[in-house]
């Protein structure tokens, strides 16, 4: 069992669910990014996703697109991302998961990329635009380098495709809460809760189901965990705090509030 799954399972046993926080690597600048990562960990995040800045982020809403543009001023290459991830690894103990598009990985070389992930202490990589049908070689190389491979499913994923996704996934299954791009939304609708209720029984017990896209409050986090998700993922709401120039202590407190949403007692 990889570190990502262990962290999620431990949080589920202790609190009821895991909290996964997203931030953009290099945003607002390298030193500020490292301060914010430490604040996110101190706030109680069980896993931290580190976005890889990319020029054409098709799955991201305006908040994360803007964060990527800010980060590209200083974090232009994958080697910059690895350097910052390595530095973050020295200051936090929670698992770190990169979230990237496949193009930079392909240009860098799958094997080389995954070796760098291992060297930098990265525990997993999410590639939202890599179809599971084309991921066999990548998955084999990821296993060789002890890098988890979460894959995405949506409320409209059919059962046959879902089985293929869960067979290839490790770390967790990323269940997209709603159609569209990333971005905060105050309410968790019936589409999301029904997707959790229908998807979770189809996923092997050893693969946690974590829900993201559109969650922005402790109430939303609590609702998806109560619906049966093993964890909740918040990105845009955290990135907005960074964009607003909140100090690390304020971000830590905000993350702590979100984390409390996973508590079921």
RAFENMO-V510048 format. One record per pair of residues at least 4 apart in sequence whose C-alpha atoms are under 8 Angstrom apart, sorted by the first residue. I is the first residue (numbers start at 0). J is the second residue. Records with the same first field share a line. If there is no record, write none. Layout:
I: J  J
This chain:
0: 4  5
1: 5  122  145  147  169  170
2: 6  94  122  170
3: 7  46  94  122  123  147  170  171
4: 8  169  170  171  206  207
5: 9
6: 10  17  45  46  93  94
7: 11  16  17  45  46  207  229  230
8: 12  16  17  207  229
9: 13
10: 14  15  16  17  45
11: 15  16  17  229  230
12: 16
14: 261  262  263  264
15: 224  229  261  262  263  264
16: 224  228  229  230  231  261  262
17: 44  45  46  229  230  231  258  261
18: 43  44  45  46  230  231  232  233  257  258  261
19: 44  45  46  47  48  230  231  232  233
20: 39  44  45  46  47  48  232  233  234  237  254
21: 47  48  49  50  232  233  234  235  237  238
22: 26  36  47  48  49  50  234  237  238
23: 32  49  50  51  52  63  66  67  70  238
24: 29  32  49  50  51  52  70  74  80  83  84
25: 29  30  31  32  69  70  71  73  74  80  83
26: 31  32  66  67  69  70  241
27: 31  32  66  69  70  241  242
28: 32  69  70  73
29: 33  73  74  83
30: 34
31: 35
32: 36
33: 37  83  86  87
34: 38  247
35: 39  241  247  250
36: 40  47  87  91
37: 41  87  90  91
38: 42  247  248  250  251
39: 43  44  47  250  251  254
40: 44  45  47  91  93  251
41: 251
42: 250  251  252  253  254  255  258
43: 254  255  258
44: 93  254  255  258
45: 93  94
46: 93  94  95  96
47: 93  94  95  96
48: 95  96  97  98
49: 95  96  97  98
50: 97  98  99
51: 67  77  80  97  98  99  100
52: 67  68  70  71  74  75  99
53: 67  68  71  99  100
54: 67  68
56: 64  100
57: 180
58: 127  179  180  181
59: 63  64  180  181  182
60: 64  180  181  182
61: 65  182
62: 66  182  235  238  239
63: 67  181  182  235  238
64: 68
65: 69
66: 70  238  242
67: 71
68: 72
70: 74  75
71: 75
74: 79  80
75: 79
76: 80
77: 81  103  107
78: 82
79: 83
80: 84
81: 85  115  116  119
82: 86  119
83: 87
84: 88  119  120  121
85: 89  119  120  121
86: 90
87: 91
88: 92  95  119  120  121
94: 121  122
95: 120  121  122  123
96: 121  122  123  124  125
97: 121  123  124  125
98: 124  125  126  127
99: 103  104  124  125  126  127
100: 104  126  127  128  129
101: 105  126  127  128  129
102: 106
103: 107
104: 108  109  112
105: 109
107: 111  112
108: 112
109: 113  137  140
110: 114  137  140
111: 115
112: 116
113: 117  140  141  144  146
114: 118  144
115: 119
116: 120  121  122  146
117: 121  122  144  145  146
121: 146
122: 145  146  147
123: 146  147  148  149  170
124: 146  147  148  149
125: 148  149  150
126: 150
127: 150  151
129: 133  134
130: 134
131: 135  150  163  164  167
134: 138
135: 139  167
136: 140
137: 141
138: 142  148  167
139: 143
140: 144
141: 145  146  147  148
142: 146  147
147: 168  169  170
148: 167  168  169  170  171
149: 168  169  170  171  172  173
150: 164  165  167  168  169  171  172  173
151: 164  172  173  174  175
152: 156  161  164  172  173  174  175
153: 174  175  176  177  178  194
154: 174  175  176  177  190  191  194  198
156: 160  161
157: 161
158: 162  201
159: 163
160: 164
161: 165  201
162: 166  201  202
163: 167
164: 168
165: 169  172  202  203  206
168: 172  206
169: 206
170: 206  207
171: 206  207  208  209
172: 206  207  208  209
173: 208  209  210  211
174: 195  208  209  210  211
175: 210  211  212
176: 190  191  194  210  211  212  213
177: 190  191  212  213
180: 212
181: 212  213  234  235
182: 212  213  214  234  235  236
183: 212  213  214  215  234  235  236
184: 213  214  215
185: 213  214  215  216  219
186: 214  219
187: 191  192  213  214  219  222  223
188: 192
189: 193
190: 194
191: 195  223
192: 196  222  223  226
193: 197
194: 198
195: 199  223  226  227  228
196: 200  226  227
197: 201
198: 202
199: 208  227  228
202: 206  208
207: 228  229  230
208: 228  229  230
209: 228  229  230  231  232
210: 223  228  230  231  232
211: 231  232  233
212: 232  233  234
213: 233  235
214: 219  220  231  232  233  234  236
215: 219  220  233  234  235  236
216: 220  257  260
217: 221  256  257  258  259  260  261
218: 222  260
219: 223  260
220: 224  231  232  257  260  261
221: 225  260  261  262  263
222: 226
223: 227  228  230  231
224: 228  229  230  231  261
225: 263
230: 261
231: 261
233: 237
234: 238
235: 239
236: 240
237: 241  250  254
238: 242
239: 243
240: 244  245  250
241: 245  246  250
245: 249  250
246: 250
247: 251
248: 252
249: 253
250: 254
251: 255
252: 256
253: 257
254: 258
255: 259
256: 260
257: 261
258: 262
